[in-house]
Amino acid sequence: MKVNHTGLRTWIEIDTKAISTNYRTFRKLVPKNVKIMGVVKSNAYGHNIIEFSRELEKLGVDMLAVDSLVEALSLRKAGIKKKILVLGYTLPELFSKTVSTNIHLTISSIEGLRVFLKSSYARKIRIHLKVDTGMHRQGFLFSDSRRVFKMLEGSKANVVGLYTHFAAAKDAHERKFTKGQIAEFEKWRLCLSQAGFSLLTHAGATGGTIAFPEAHFDMTRIGIGMYGVWPSSEIEEAKKKSLLLKPVLSWKTIISEVKVISAGEGVGYDLTHRVKQTTRIAVCPIGYWHGYPRALSNNSGVLVRGKRAKVLGRISMDMIVIDVTDIPRVKVGDKVVLIGKSGKEEIKASELATLADTSAYEILTRLNPLIKRIYR
């Protein structure tokens, strides 16, 4: 499909058919009675939180997850109707904003529970208890359990969910550790059930959902997989033949200038690259402000007319320079692919992540939110 990018120096294209493919992959992977929560935090991993949530709502996702109440309220303002869980910490002074919104909050500490139960909104807001089974980030420790039950007893708090998060489910070498987390989560489930609570339980994110079917529980939280990105190379290698994930996002820019420089001349700040021969270079109007990491200086490439062009010199705040010597007929205005396909070539977010010594998650979520996302 041809995309109208008139007036744009850089833009991001979102493939709605790929979203559907990925959603259906996970819908088939988990049993019919297991719900799917679409994780759209951090601007939907860089894909535009409102538009992506609309697509998931059309597909029938059971619930959405965000990091903050700010994100949740932005979805409500945009007309998104699905239930939303706020995964992160919510400031007590904002509790009032969640009443009658069908926004669920996470409570994950003794102090947080104490403050919540003292508020006048404790009976009006649905909460999910998050428990720490080994990641040691958010969550009640099992040693807190008796105190938690005592605090909840007689409070009439509207507790509707229980969840945890796996630290290393995508790591094939840490299966024993993840199984230990599952076992501890089962202890929480049993204790809360015996205390009279009937809760929606969820533990697995994308990696856990794929690698640990026993951890599907009542619902799975699908984040990176919904965007067509594998949570790790190990899981991709093991499952790519049986599970279809299609990258949803493509990032493109244009060529804004073309010139020829002589052998021995340097390129960019600090002249970190010197060409060895007469070289045709092109300038693209994007840089680290747009989300192209400075760590990719001198070691990455882009796609022009279906061929790879090496990035030369330091990544600037708003510009990169590429070598187009071996690509014929390059001219100002030509499209350049930073992430995505051109001809038979493809650059994935995971490739850039490897080169920048980071993760695909960071590459995607750091794409500047001011760049226009075009859903097609």
C-alpha positions in Angstrom: 0.0 0.0 0.0 1.4 3.4 -1.0 1.7 5.8 2.0 1.3 9.5 1.6 4.3 11.1 3.4 4.0 14.5 1.8 5.5 17.2 4.0 7.3 14.7 6.2 11.1 14.3 6.5 10.7 11.2 8.6 7.7 9.1 9.5 6.7 5.7 11.0 4.4 3.3 9.2 2.2 0.8 11.2 0.9 -2.3 9.4 -2.5 -3.1 10.8 -2.6 -6.5 9.1 0.5 -7.4 11.0 -1.2 -6.4 14.3 -4.0 -8.7 13.4 -1.7 -11.6 12.5 0.2 -11.3 15.8 -3.0 -11.0 17.9 -4.4 -14.2 16.2 -1.1 -16.0 16.8 -1.4 -15.5 20.5 -5.2 -16.1 20.5 -4.5 -19.5 19.0 -1.5 -20.2 21.4 -3.5 -19.9 24.6 -6.7 -21.8 25.5 -10.0 -20.2 24.7 -10.8 -19.6 28.3 -7.6 -17.6 28.8 -8.0 -13.9 28.4 -5.5 -11.7 26.6 -4.3 -8.4 27.9 -2.6 -6.2 25.3 0.2 -4.2 26.9 0.3 -0.7 25.3 2.5 1.1 27.9 5.2 3.6 26.8 3.2 4.9 23.8 2.5 1.3 22.8 6.2 0.5 22.6 6.6 3.5 20.3 3.7 2.6 18.0 1.2 5.2 19.3 -0.8 4.2 22.3 -4.2 5.5 21.1 -4.2 4.1 17.6 -2.7 0.8 18.6 -5.3 0.4 21.4 -8.0 1.1 18.9 -6.7 -1.7 16.7 -6.6 -4.2 19.6 -10.1 -3.2 20.7 -11.4 -3.9 17.2 -9.7 -7.3 17.3 -11.4 -8.2 20.6 -8.6 -8.0 23.2 -10.0 -8.6 26.7 -8.0 -5.9 28.5 -5.3 -3.3 28.0 -2.3 -2.5 30.3 -0.5 0.8 30.6 2.2 2.0 32.9 0.6 5.1 34.4 -2.8 6.6 35.1 -1.9 9.4 32.7 -1.7 6.8 29.9 -5.0 5.2 31.0 -6.9 8.5 31.1 -5.6 9.5 27.6 -7.1 6.2 26.3 -10.4 7.0 28.0 -10.4 10.6 26.5 -9.8 9.0 23.1 -12.9 6.8 23.5 -11.2 3.5 24.3 -13.8 1.4 26.2 -11.9 -1.8 27.2 -10.9 -2.4 30.8 -7.4 -1.0 31.6 -4.9 -2.0 34.2 -2.3 0.5 35.4 0.8 -1.6 36.0 2.9 1.2 37.6 2.6 3.2 40.8 -0.4 5.6 41.1 -0.1 8.7 43.2 -2.7 8.7 45.9 -3.9 12.2 45.0 -5.0 10.8 41.6 -7.2 8.0 43.0 -10.3 10.1 42.5 -9.7 10.2 38.8 -10.2 6.4 38.4 -13.7 6.3 39.9 -16.3 5.0 37.4 -13.7 4.7 34.6 -13.2 0.9 34.6 -9.5 1.6 35.2 -7.9 -1.0 37.5 -4.9 0.0 39.7 -1.9 -2.1 40.9 -1.2 -2.2 44.6 2.2 -3.8 45.3 3.5 -2.8 48.7 2.4 -2.7 52.4 2.7 1.1 52.4 0.8 1.4 49.2 -2.0 -0.9 50.5 -2.2 1.1 53.7 -2.6 4.4 51.9 -5.1 3.0 49.5 -7.3 1.4 52.2 -7.3 4.7 54.2 -8.5 6.6 51.1 -12.2 7.3 50.6 -12.0 5.5 47.2 -10.9 2.1 48.5 -14.3 0.5 47.8 -14.9 2.2 44.5 -11.6 1.3 42.7 -10.8 -2.2 41.4 -7.3 -3.2 42.3 -4.8 -6.0 41.3 -2.3 -7.2 43.9 1.2 -7.6 42.4 3.4 -10.1 44.2 7.2 -10.4 44.0 8.1 -14.0 43.2 11.8 -13.4 42.5 12.2 -10.4 40.2 12.6 -8.1 43.2 11.1 -5.1 41.7 7.5 -4.2 42.4 5.4 -6.6 44.6 4.6 -8.0 48.0 7.0 -10.7 49.2 5.4 -13.9 50.4 6.6 -13.0 53.9 4.1 -10.1 53.7 1.2 -12.4 52.9 -0.3 -12.7 56.4 -0.1 -9.0 56.9 -1.7 -8.4 53.5 -4.6 -10.7 54.4 -5.1 -9.1 57.8 -5.2 -5.6 56.2 -7.7 -6.8 53.6 -9.9 -8.6 56.1 -13.1 -6.6 56.6 -11.9 -3.7 54.4 -14.3 -4.4 51.6 -11.5 -3.4 49.2 -12.5 -4.3 45.6 -9.6 -6.7 44.9 -10.2 -8.3 41.5 -6.8 -9.4 40.3 -3.5 -11.1 41.4 -0.3 -11.1 39.3 3.4 -11.4 39.2 6.1 -10.8 36.6 8.8 -13.2 35.5 12.5 -12.1 35.6 13.9 -14.4 33.0 11.2 -16.4 31.2 12.7 -15.6 27.8 16.1 -17.1 28.9 16.3 -20.8 28.2 19.1 -21.2 30.8 16.9 -19.9 33.6 13.9 -22.3 33.3 14.4 -23.6 36.8 14.2 -20.0 38.2 11.0 -19.3 36.3 9.5 -22.6 37.5 10.3 -21.5 41.0 8.5 -18.2 40.4 5.5 -20.1 39.1 5.5 -22.3 42.2 5.6 -19.2 44.5 2.8 -17.6 42.6 0.7 -20.8 43.0 1.2 -20.4 46.8 -0.3 -16.9 46.6 -3.2 -18.1 44.6 -4.0 -20.9 47.0 -3.7 -18.7 50.1 -6.0 -16.0 48.6 -8.5 -18.6 47.5 -8.6 -20.0 51.0 -9.1 -16.5 52.3 -12.2 -16.2 50.2 -10.9 -14.2 47.2 -11.8 -15.1 43.7 -9.3 -13.3 41.5 -8.2 -12.9 37.9 -4.7 -14.3 37.9 -2.0 -13.5 35.4 1.8 -14.0 35.3 3.2 -14.5 31.8 4.2 -11.7 29.5 5.2 -12.6 25.9 8.2 -14.8 26.8 6.4 -16.5 29.6 3.3 -17.1 27.5 5.3 -18.8 24.8 7.8 -20.7 26.9 5.7 -21.7 29.9 2.1 -22.8 29.0 1.6 -23.8 32.7 1.8 -20.1 33.5 -1.1 -19.0 31.3 -3.5 -18.9 34.3 -6.6 -16.8 33.7 -4.9 -14.2 31.5 -1.7 -13.5 29.6 -0.1 -10.1 29.1 1.2 -9.7 25.6 3.5 -6.8 25.0 6.5 -7.1 22.6 5.0 -10.0 20.7 2.0 -8.0 19.8 4.3 -5.7 17.9 5.8 -8.6 16.0 9.1 -8.7 17.9 10.5 -11.8 19.6 11.4 -11.3 23.3 14.7 -13.0 22.8 16.8 -14.7 20.1 16.5 -18.0 21.9 12.8 -18.0 21.8 12.8 -16.9 18.2 15.1 -19.7 17.2 13.0 -22.3 19.1 9.6 -21.2 18.0 9.8 -19.3 14.6 8.7 -22.3 12.6 5.5 -22.8 14.7 4.6 -19.2 15.6 4.1 -16.4 13.1 5.1 -12.9 14.3 5.2 -10.1 11.8 7.0 -6.8 12.7 4.4 -4.0 12.8 6.5 -0.9 12.6 8.6 0.5 9.8 10.6 3.8 10.2 11.5 5.8 7.2 13.2 9.1 6.2 14.4 10.8 3.1 17.7 11.9 1.5 18.1 15.6 1.9 21.5 16.1 0.3 24.0 14.3 -1.9 27.7 15.1 -2.5 31.0 13.5 -3.4 34.1 13.8 -1.1 37.7 12.8 -1.8 39.8 10.0 -0.3 41.1 10.9 3.1 38.4 13.3 4.1 36.5 12.9 7.3 32.8 12.7 8.0 30.9 14.2 11.0 31.8 15.4 14.5 35.4 14.6 15.5 36.0 13.1 12.1 35.7 9.6 13.4 35.4 8.2 9.9 37.7 9.0 7.0 36.9 7.6 3.6 39.6 5.6 1.8 38.5 6.5 -1.7 36.3 9.0 -3.5 32.9 8.5 -1.9 29.4 9.6 -2.7 27.6 10.5 0.5 24.0 11.4 1.4 22.5 13.2 4.3 19.3 12.0 6.1 17.5 14.4 8.4 17.2 12.2 11.4 19.4 11.7 14.4 19.5 10.7 18.1 16.8 13.2 19.0 14.5 11.2 16.7 15.5 7.9 18.4 18.4 6.7 16.2 21.0 5.9 18.9 24.3 7.6 18.9 25.8 4.2 19.7 25.1 3.3 16.1 27.8 5.7 14.9 30.0 4.1 12.3 28.5 0.6 12.8 25.0 0.5 11.3 23.3 0.7 8.0 20.1 1.8 6.3 18.3 0.7 3.1 18.2 2.8 0.0 16.6 1.5 -3.2 16.7 -2.0 -1.8 20.4 -1.9 -0.9 22.3 -1.4 2.3 24.1 1.9 2.8 26.6 2.2 5.7 26.3 5.0 8.2 29.5 7.1 8.3 30.7 9.0 11.2 29.0 10.1 14.4 25.2 10.1 14.6 24.3 13.8 15.1 21.3 15.2 17.0 19.3 15.6 13.8 21.3 14.1 10.9 23.1 11.0 9.8 25.5 10.6 6.8 25.4 7.4 4.7 27.6 6.0 1.9 25.7 5.6 -1.4 28.7 5.2 -3.6 27.6 1.7 -4.9 23.9 2.6 -5.2 23.1 4.2 -8.6 20.8 7.1 -9.3 20.4 8.2 -5.6 18.9 11.6 -5.4 17.4 14.1 -3.0 13.9 13.0 -1.9 14.6 9.2 -2.2 13.1 7.1 0.7 15.5 5.6 3.2 14.4 2.7 5.5 15.8 2.8 9.0 13.7 -0.1 10.3 11.7 -2.3 7.9 12.0 -3.7 4.4 13.2 -2.4 1.1 13.3 -4.9 -1.8 14.8 -8.2 -0.5 16.6 -6.5 2.4 15.3 -5.9 5.9 16.6 -4.1 9.0 14.9 -5.2 12.2 14.8 -3.4 15.5 16.6 -6.3 17.0 19.5 -5.8 14.6 19.9 -2.2 15.6 19.6 -3.3 19.2 22.5 -5.7 18.9 24.7 -3.1 17.2 23.8 -0.5 19.9 24.3 -3.0 22.7 20.7 -2.6 23.9 17.3 -4.3 23.4 14.7 -4.0 20.7 12.4 -2.8 23.5 14.6 0.3 24.0 15.0 1.0 20.3 11.2 1.0 19.7 10.1 2.9 22.9 12.7 5.6 22.3 11.3 6.5 18.9 10.4 10.2 19.3 6.6 10.5 19.9 6.4 13.6 17.7 7.2 11.5 14.6 4.0 10.9 12.8 2.7 7.3 12.9 0.8 6.4 9.8 -1.6 3.4 10.3 -2.3 1.6 7.0 
